[in-house]
């Protein structure tokens, strides 16, 4: 039986560790990520989303007044758009509604609503200042890519910090 020196074992172990670190770095840098430092969140995207764009919008919340609905709340909504999106062949965006904690508490108490759907937005995540929501029925148009977006969001790709 052949014995192996401690030095040879250490050298082999170092090679394995370096190879593992290189693999982690390659896998990490292969991921596409949208990071929003202003509100404190990031979304890990599939590699097919490399070259995505971002559209900033405003969501509006409504209450029912004596003469119909009244706009009562507003906040940012960020759309992460697939790079293959065109006007002739739109693809499903990843929408992120940004709520203050007070707004989120109010919408949970049904003090205002953000769509005609009988349900409110679902929570993607939160930090100490904001709650991030997914609009109700955001994917009900079933346009190209809705399954990919759904799978991405179901895969815990959203992270608040």
Buried (B, 14 or more C-beta within 10 A) or exposed (E): EEEEEEEEEEEEEEEEEEEEEEEEEEEEEEEBEBEBEEBBBBBBBBEEBEEBEEEEEEBBBBBEEEEEBEEBBEBBBBBBBBEBBEEEEBBBBBBBBBBEEEBBEBBEEEEBBBBEEEEBBEBBBBBEEBBBBBBBEBBEEEBEBBEBBBEBBEEEBBBBE
